[in-house]
Amino acid sequence: MASPFDALLRPRSVALIGASANPTKLSHIVLKNLSKGRFRLYPVNPNEEEILGLKCYPSVLAVPGDVDLAVVSLPAAASVAPVRQCVEKGVGFVIISASGFRESGPDGAKLERELMAAIRGSGTRLLGPNTLGVYVPSIGLDTLFVPREKSVRPGKGAIAVLSQSGGVSVSFLEKAAEAGIGISACIGLGNKIDLNENELLQHLSFDKATKSIALYLESFSDGRKFVEVVRKVTKVKPVVVLKSGRTRSGSAAARSHTGALASSSDVMVDGVMRQVGVVRAYDEEELIDLAKALAYVDHIDGDRICVVASAGGFGVIGADFVESREHGVGLTMARLSEKTRDSIRKVVPSYSSVSNPVDLTAGVTDEMYDAVLKGLQADPGVDGIMMSLELQPPNITRRLVDVAERRSRSRGAPIVISAFGGANTQNLLREFEKRRVPAYPTIWRAIRALAALHKRGLYLRRSK
Amino acid sequence: MASPFDALLRPRSVALIGASANPTKLSHIVLKNLSKGRFRLYPVNPNEEEILGLKCYPSVLAVPGDVDLAVVSLPAAASVAPVRQCVEKGVGFVIISASGFRESGPDGAKLERELMAAIRGSGTRLLGPNTLGVYVPSIGLDTLFVPREKSVRPGKGAIAVLSQSGGVSVSFLEKAAEAGIGISACIGLGNKIDLNENELLQHLSFDKATKSIALYLESFSDGRKFVEVVRKVTKVKPVVVLKSGRTRSGSAAARSHTGALASSSDVMVDGVMRQVGVVRAYDEEELIDLAKALAYVDHIDGDRICVVASAGGFGVIGADFVESREHGVGLTMARLSEKTRDSIRKVVPSYSSVSNPVDLTAGVTDEMYDAVLKGLQADPGVDGIMMSLELQPPNITRRLVDVAERRSRSRGAPIVISAFGGANTQNLLREFEKRRVPAYPTIWRAIRALAALHKRGLYLRRSK
C-alpha cells in the first residue's frame, strides 16, 4: 500500500466484531452499511453461522488472511478483549464505536487505559473509542451505526472531514448530501486515545482526492504538535477549523462532553490559527461553506471584489458585505477600468449600472452574464467576483449554469455564486456542486467564502 | 371598510389595465395570477372581448361599479393616461409595475412627475412605480408579474413584508414558501412616489393578521417621519429592518438602483434604529429568521439562555454562540438551580451533563426532552431555551414535534429550536412552521433569533 493509512481509509478487508443478526441492534446496522463496500467483509460473532448471507467467524483470529480494519461494535466493557485479539492477528486499524469510556467517569477511564495497554508496542492503531468511525464514499466504506434510511450520506468529492463529535459529523454528512456536496472521507476522532487530528491531518495532506480539510475540534490532543503539523499541511492544501469551546461555558461543556482537557484561551488559539494559515469557522454550516470554496477554488490573489447581480437589491447588499468591517468582511469593492466599463456597456441595457456592483436589471440574459463576467475577468483590477444569480428574470435559462461553469474554469478572477430562492434555486445550487463551482444560498455566505479565499491567498503569498 | 388600506390589501374589485391575451406577455401572467383571487376581476384592454374567460373592458371608466384597486401593466410611457382615468373613476389604489421612471434617467423622471400630477389632490393613491405590487395569500391577491410555476408563493401567515426591491421580494417569498413560512402580505414599495414605508408601516401596525413586520429598504422616504412612525409601531408589534446601502459602495449603488437619495451615515441609522426599537437584519435570510421569531414568540424577558442538545458538540457550539461577543450574541448562559438540576438528573442517563448546556446524549428519548424542557421552564433563572434537536438518535420519533410544540405553548421560558441535517430535518422544520414554533437549520441562526427576542424584550421593558 502507498500509505499505512490506506488500511484505515482504503482497506481491502474489514472485520466487524460483534456483528448482530438482530436488525434492531446498532451492530447490525453497521454490518448492513459495510456490506455495500468494495472490500472483503468478515462478520465476527461466535453465536452465529451467517448474517445477511455473510459467513460469521467466532473471533477475528479465525478470519482467514489479513484484516486491514476491524470495527468493534460491542459495549465498552466488552471491547478490550477483542482489541487484544486484533493485536495478536496483526490487524492494521481498530475502530471502537462504544461510548462509556473516559467521558463517563472513573470506570470508563480505567477501560480506556486497558485499551491503550492492549495496543501499546504493537503495529495496531486505534481510532476512538466513542466514535462513529469512518465513511469513505469512493469505496463504500461506512462504519456509521446510523441507518442510511434515517441519515442520508453524501457522494464522493473533494472535502475531507475530521470531527471530534459524532453528532456534528452526522449532521455535516446529511447537510452535505442534501446540498449535493461530495466528500473524500469523514473520520470521527472520538476520544483520540491513539490516532488524533495531527496524524490524520498529515495523512490527508498527501491524499490526492482531498482538496481541502474540514476539522471540527473540541480540544487539541497536542497543541504544539498541531501547530507544527498544520503549518506543513496548509502549505499544501487549505484547512478549515471549527474549534468549539471558545468561551468559558463552551469549554467547560467540551470538557464534560469528550473528557477533553481545557484549551488555552481563544484569543491565543485565534492568533496561532492565523499564523499557521488555518481558516476558522464558527459553526457547522460555515465549516462546509468554507471547505467547499477552498476545495473548488483554493484562493484568490487580492482583496478587490466585483459584485454582479440582476436584482439591484442584491448588488447593494453584496457591496455592503464586501466593504463593511462590522457586518461584512472588510474587503474592497474593485474599481472597474474604463475598458471594462466600456465592454460591459456594450452588452447591457442602457439603464444598467456599469459601476461596481454591476446591475444587469431584470432584462438580463444568459449571454449578458457571459459577456460581463468575461469583461470582469479580463480586468487586472478585479481579484474575485461574486455573481448573484436570479432565476426569475424572463430571459434567464438553465444554460446560465454552463455559462457560470465555463467562466469559472477560465483564466481571470475566480467566481463565487449566490442564489437566494425556492426549489428551483435549490436544484440550481446542486447543479453547481456537481461541477464544483462554489455556490451558496445567500449573499452573505458567498461573500464570506470569498473572504476565506482571500485569507488563503494572503497566507500563500506571505509564506512563500 | 375598516381601513382605507383595505382597498389595497383586501380589495373587493380589481382592474388589470393592459391585460394581454398573449400568454408570453407579463400582463397575461398577472391576469392569470389575479384570476385565482377572491374578488371581482376586470381585465381592461380595448382590443379584446374576453381573456381567460373574463369579459374585457375598453377602459377602467367602462367597468361597472367601484374599482378598489387597479393594476397598470403597461410600459412606463403608456402608464400615465390610465392613471388619469383611474382618478376620474375614483379608484382607491393604483399599482404601476413598469420600470423606466426616475431610475432610468431624465425622461423617466419626467414621466414620474406626470404620474404625481395625475393623482395630486385626488383620493386615488399610488403604489410604485417600478414595483411588483402586492401579494396577499389569505385572499389570493397576487399582482406579481412572475409566473407561479417559476416562483412559488408562500401561504398565509403572520409576517408582513415591505420591500423596496422586487428581486429581494421574490426571493424572500420563494424562500419563505420553501421553508413553509407563511406571510400576511408582501408589498413592493418601488419608487415610492406616493405610498411609502411610513404610511404602510402605520397601517400594518393595526392589521390583525400581522404579528411582525419585515422591511427591506434602500433609502428612507422621510427619515424624520420614519422615526416618528416606527416608534409608535414598535410599541404594538416588532419591526425588523434590512437597510442596505450601509457602506460607501453600497449606498452609491442603492442610489443608482432606485434613484434613492443618499442616506445618513450608517452609524447614525444604527443609533436611531436601536432607539426606536427596530431590530436590524443584515441579509435577506436574517430578515426572515428574525421576523419569524418575533412573530411567533414576540420577546423574551432576560438574557439568561439555556442550551439543550442530544449531540454534545452542538451544545458546545451553542454555548459559544450565546456567550461570545466577537462571534456570538453576548448573552448569558443561565445557571440552573439545584432544583432544576435534580429534576433533570431524574430523567436523563447517569452520564448526561446536567449543567448548561444540557447534554442528553444519543440515549435521548422524546419523553426526556419533554421532562427536561419542563424542568427548565420552571426555573426562574432561565429566560430563553435553545433546543438543538437531532433526529438521528434511535429513540427519537416524530412525536418530538408535539413535545416541542406543547412546551413552546407552555408558561415559562420560550423555546427556539435548531436542527441541522438533511431531508428529514428539512421536513421537520416545515412541520414546526405549521405550528408557528420558531425553528432554524443551524445553531447560529437559532441563537441569533434568541438575541433578537432579547432585544425586543429589553426595548419593551425600557419603553414602559
Interface residues (C-beta under 8 A of the other chain):
Chain A: L26 S99 G100 E103 S104 G105 V146 K150 S151 V152 S163 Q164 S165 G166 G167 V168 V170 S171 E174 K175 A177 E178 Y216 E218 L242 S244 G245 R246 T247 R248 S249 G250 A252 A253 A254 S256 H257 T258 Y282 D283 E284 E285 E286 A309 S310 A311 G312 G313 F314 G315 V316 I317 A319 D320 F321 V322 E323 S324 H327 G328 M333 S350 Y351 S353 S355 N356 P357 D359 T361 A362 E390 L391 Q392 P394 F420 G421 G422 A423 N424 T425 Q426 P441 T442 I443 W444
Chain B: L26 S99 G100 E103 S104 G105 V146 K150 S151 V152 S163 Q164 S165 G166 G167 V168 V170 S171 E174 K175 A177 E178 Y216 E218 L242 S244 G245 R246 T247 R248 S249 G250 A252 A253 A254 S256 H257 T258 Y282 D283 E284 E285 E286 A309 S310 A311 G312 G313 F314 G315 V316 I317 A319 D320 F321 V322 E323 S324 H327 G328 M333 S350 Y351 S353 S355 N356 P357 D359 T361 A362 E390 L391 Q392 P394 F420 G421 G422 A423 N424 T425 Q426 P441 T442 I443 W444
